Amino acid sequence: MEEKYLTPFSGIIEKAKQNTKPMRVAIAGADAENILRGAFEAEKQGFVEPILIGNFEKIREMVTKLGYDHEKYDIQPVNDGTSPVQYAIDMINAGKADCIMRGNTQTRDFLLPVLHKSNKLMKENKVVSHVVVLHVPEYKKNLAISDVTLLVNPDLRQRRCVARNIVRVLNVAGHKHPNIALLSLVETPSFQMRDTVEAQTLVKEHKETPIADCELVGPIPYDLIMSKEAARLKGYDCPFCGDFDGIVAPNLLAGNLMVKILEHNADATGYGVLVGAKVPIAISSRSDSVEHSFLSLAACAAMLVDRSWDL
């Protein structure tokens, strides 16, 4: 992996290596090329012990194809009629794994067992959200975005929890008292746009009773979040423009589009984790880079070192 991709995340990689023993990661549907490459790189760097779950023949074929025959790993074969995700969850509940990672599985097939109450991964009164942390070359710091996978149209309570989850992930990465933006189309609340009114409400509530140890601004459009010059030209008075650490998306479409556009058109790279469950959960798209897979595992391992995300 190129150093330019890893340097912005060197702190979280070093924290991942502080675990007293490698994190046992159960990869659900392990016959996924870049996910396997990332997992074996994490194993090589000493902070991951891969557990490969799925069709035995497909996994062995992929491992051989990628040249990892002699690496340390454990294959847990499952029948075609058995969910590799459920198998991974069962390993977690039996104390045989520390972390779950999405492999070659559909998003829905991965999330439904993870979120199902009977599997006891979810915490009471917690909202699970997918936080993606990206290094965008033209932006001066790493940027966390959520939610990008689960919450289609989050309500006021869910957006409050998403903001809190973003802060938790940033804290693990060493970013204390981050600046969080509540993304909207416009910066002036309008009753025709529910998310702008809710953003205003959240900011007022935060001033009275802080959601988390952070600055919270909104509603605010994307150009003002990313550019101090845009704020100057628009006469928008906010000291955090061009200096935000996290963005709370108003809905799933906006969050998902932001991440994909930054990754595919702005050379951004980073990691993704599910927050709100009892264990760290690494989630990468099957089309994501090797770096994304590796860094997602590093973030999960760092979460085992720093339990502030679990409060």
Buried (B, 14 or more C-beta within 10 A) or exposed (E): BEEEBBEBBEBBBBBBBEBEEBBBBBBBBBBBBBBBBBBBBBBEBEBBBBBBBBBBEBBBEBBEEBEBEEBEBEBBBBEEEEBBBBBBBBBBBEEBBBBBBBBBBEBEBBBBBBBEEEBEBBEEEBBBBBBBBBBBEEBEBBBBBBBBBBBEEBEBEBBBBBBBBBBBBBBBBEBEEBBBBBBBEEBEBBEEBBBBBBBBBBBEBBEEEEBBEBBBBBBBBBBBBBBBEBBEEBEBEBEBBBBBBBBBBBBBEBBBEBBBEBBEEEEBBBBBBBBBBBBBBBBBBBEBBBBBBBBBBBBBBBBBBBEEBBE
